[in-house]
Amino acid sequence: MSMKRTNVYADPDDLALIKEAAQRRGVSEAEIIREGIHLAAMANRVWDEPLDWPMFDGSGEVATTPEVTATVAEGAAET
């Protein structure tokens, strides 16, 4: 994966926390910052297609453990 260099301004307290985390984890400060950039990018991504969440029939009441187990078993059997 190619990378592109960029400059950002950061709060000194945040940079100190990054330095500590990098030392504790045994990775570079740049790796911590890249992880943070990736998390921010993914948290703000707009997906092209809507997510296909499973839908459950029900009354709107909280499901019991046996109801959840049965529904999961039915769904697994269908795949």
Phi, psi and omega in degrees: 000127177277153180236157178240135180281141176212160178246138176225155174262135182226150177294134181302325178294321177295318179297323177295319177295321178296317179300315179297316181296319180297316179296317182296320182273347180073033177234173180281158175299323180300323180295319177298316181295318178299319177299317179296319178297317180297315179298318178295319180296316181290326180292337183250010181288143173254121184278143180293322182244145176294150179291143181264079181282141177292145179251144180238136174281142178177178184273351185097351177282159178296131181285145177276166179301314178298325178295318179295315180300316180295318181295317178296318180298318178298316180296321179292325180292331181284340183269000000 
